[in-house]
Amino acid sequence: MRALGFESIVADGVFLINFVSYYQDSKLARDWTAEADWKRRGFYPGPQFETLDNDIQVLFEKYLEERGINTTVALFISNYVEHKEQKDI
């Protein structure tokens, strides 16, 4: 099975995508061990997202939205991080 990996950040309640990576083996994308992280770092992450054709950028954004990765999730992440930071102080 294959997988896509999205490297992104949350800013002002939206996801900003930096890279979209393609994995021949989805196990590598799902594995969070140090060894898998090392292997992932050896792969070319692809071009900067902002340098892709606008139509491709829109299609990737729609792909994520269809899977529930949207403003609501971005706002939840921002709020949760702030909550955790305040709780740990």
C-alpha positions as CSV (number, residue, x, y, z in Angstrom):
1,M,0.0,0.0,0.0
2,R,1.2,3.5,-0.8
3,A,0.9,6.7,1.2
4,L,1.1,10.5,1.0
5,G,2.7,12.5,3.8
6,F,1.9,16.2,4.4
7,E,4.4,18.3,6.3
8,S,2.4,21.3,7.4
9,I,2.1,23.9,10.2
10,V,-1.0,25.5,11.7
11,A,-1.1,29.3,11.6
12,D,-4.1,31.6,12.2
13,G,-6.5,28.7,12.1
14,V,-5.4,27.2,8.8
15,F,-3.0,24.5,7.6
16,L,0.0,25.7,5.6
17,I,1.5,22.9,3.7
18,N,5.3,22.9,3.3
19,F,5.8,19.5,1.5
20,V,3.9,16.6,0.2
21,S,5.8,13.3,0.2
22,Y,5.0,10.1,-1.5
23,Y,5.9,6.7,0.0
24,Q,5.9,3.4,-1.9
25,D,5.3,1.6,1.4
26,S,2.7,3.0,3.8
27,K,4.4,1.3,6.7
28,L,7.2,3.8,6.5
29,A,4.7,6.7,6.7
30,R,2.9,5.2,9.7
31,D,6.0,4.0,11.7
32,W,7.1,6.4,14.4
33,T,10.3,4.6,15.5
34,A,13.7,6.4,15.3
35,E,14.7,4.0,12.5
36,A,11.7,4.9,10.4
37,D,12.3,8.6,11.0
38,W,15.9,8.2,9.9
39,K,14.7,6.4,6.7
40,R,12.1,9.1,5.9
41,R,14.8,11.8,6.3
42,G,16.7,10.0,3.5
43,F,13.9,10.5,1.0
44,Y,13.4,13.6,-1.1
45,P,10.4,15.4,0.4
46,G,9.5,16.9,-3.0
47,P,9.5,20.6,-4.0
48,Q,8.3,23.3,-1.7
49,F,4.5,23.3,-1.8
50,E,4.2,26.9,-2.7
51,T,6.3,26.3,-5.9
52,L,3.8,23.8,-7.2
53,D,1.3,24.8,-9.9
54,N,-1.7,26.5,-8.3
55,D,-4.1,23.9,-9.6
56,I,-2.1,21.2,-7.9
57,Q,-2.0,23.1,-4.7
58,V,-5.8,23.5,-4.8
59,L,-6.3,19.8,-5.5
60,F,-4.1,18.8,-2.5
61,E,-6.0,21.2,-0.3
62,K,-9.3,19.7,-1.4
63,Y,-8.0,16.2,-0.8
64,L,-7.2,17.1,2.8
65,E,-10.6,18.9,3.3
66,E,-12.5,15.8,2.0
67,R,-10.7,13.8,4.7
68,G,-11.7,16.2,7.5
69,I,-8.4,18.1,7.7
70,N,-9.9,21.6,7.7
71,T,-10.1,24.9,9.7
72,T,-12.0,23.2,12.5
73,V,-9.1,20.8,13.1
74,A,-6.6,23.6,12.8
75,L,-8.4,25.6,15.4
76,F,-8.7,22.6,17.7
77,I,-4.9,22.0,17.5
78,S,-4.1,25.7,18.2
79,N,-6.5,25.7,21.2
80,Y,-5.3,22.4,22.5
81,V,-1.6,23.4,22.3
82,E,-2.4,26.6,24.2
83,H,-4.4,24.7,26.8
84,K,-1.5,22.2,27.3
85,E,1.0,25.1,27.6
86,Q,-1.0,26.8,30.2
87,K,-1.7,23.6,32.2
88,D,2.0,22.7,32.3
89,I,3.1,26.1,33.6
